[in-house]
Amino acid sequence: MTPTARRLPPIAALLALLALLAGCQSPGTPTEREALRGTGDLGVVVERATGSLLLVDTSERSVIARLEGLGDLSHASVKFSRDARHAFVFGRDGGLTRVDLLTGEISERVMQAGNSIGGAISQDGRRVAVANYAPGGVRVFDSETLDPVADIPATYRAEDGTRQRAKVVGLVDAPGNRFVYSLFEAGEIHLLDMSGETPTLTRFTAIGAQPYDALIDPTGRYYLAGLFGEDGLALLDLWHPERGVQRVLPDYGRGEARLPVYKMPHLEGWALANGSAWLPAVGRHEVLVADADDWTLVDRVPVHGQPVFVMSRPDERQVWVNFAHPDNDLVQVIDTESREVIRTLSPGEAVLHMEFTPRGEHVWISARDSDRVRVYDTRTLEVLAELSSESPSGIFFTDRAHRIGL
């Protein structure tokens, strides 16, 4: 011991040791540290009848919280911010709601229209666009504040020469901070460029009768609008918009009688798998298979009912299909190699939506009239979990934040 050193009393030595250990610990109290989490395994389930959301953990297959007060969610869709922290909920009543997934609270909400059908987030994450039925058009907002940025009416000239507004459908985001959407009554596709100081709009007319929904391929190159008023689809190549709109699959059902359509299929739930595009056939008990390079029809897969969503497992080995009323208590699984149905499942009454976990090991399926969500193992097709939910419909996971068009 040096001459200047001295022995600390036992209590003082203990306090010094505790202070030293405290300095080595990470900042924040234990409660704060335990509360830290990421958003990569989070998602939401829309409860359409009660205007609420379930915040869910996809790894634990559990419900974290229920959020209420989101208005009419009878046809709600959800998009996620660039950092996957916030969910933007597009209500049928025109409400646009920004939800913080970490706090489980509504951070912003605006009533921006009378009747809405969905929306999209720009490539840079700064803009949120909403598709409106009434008044027909697209409104764009700042994603941080929900302050209005642009109001683009969906006007067209009707047969009687008057100027009218059309319902906007099939709104998606495209590379270059652009949005693409269709006008139902007008038979048009519009390309809205938000990359500059002011919005610029390009119109493509006479694309076909009554485009009812649309999709964009995972690369962001092809925008494909389904037509309700006639057979076929309308294709816009966003690499070469100067070439105009091309008609594809023009005669996949020509000469055949259609069945009554009880629910419109959702092209946003299409599948690109094993080199082919898998699409729901309107008014037919078929899934259409098209060549993904030239969009020619190569096959039809008979299924149990009229398809609504046709969705690919992320590894593209399977396509899962749900159906319109009265066959909406079943889901069929198609092997994309053999193009045959390999299993029919019964998740519950009124199956409305399916969502795969990011790597595809599980799929979540909502059964509205059974008030439940079932989670399936996509390899064994066994039920792994069942979550109670009030009239569940759409299911949306945060990995969509990093995928074009979703």
Protein Blocks (a to p, Z undefined) as FASTA:
>chain_A
ZZkbccddfklmmmmmmmmmmmmpcehifklmmmgccfklgccdddfknopacdddfklo
pafbdceheljaklgccdddfkomaccdddfkopacdddfklopafbdcdfbfbdcbdcd
dfkopaccdddfbdcddddddfklopafbdcddddddfkopacddddehiacdehiiacd
ddfklopacdddfkbmbdcddddehkbghiabdcddfkomaccdddfkbgcdddddfklm
mnopadehkllmgoiacdddfbdcdfklgcceehiacdddehiacdddddfklopafbdc
ddfbdcfbdcddfklmaccdddddfklmbccdddfklopafbdcdfbghifbdcddfkop
accdddfknopacdddfklopafbdcddehiabdcdfklmmcghZZ
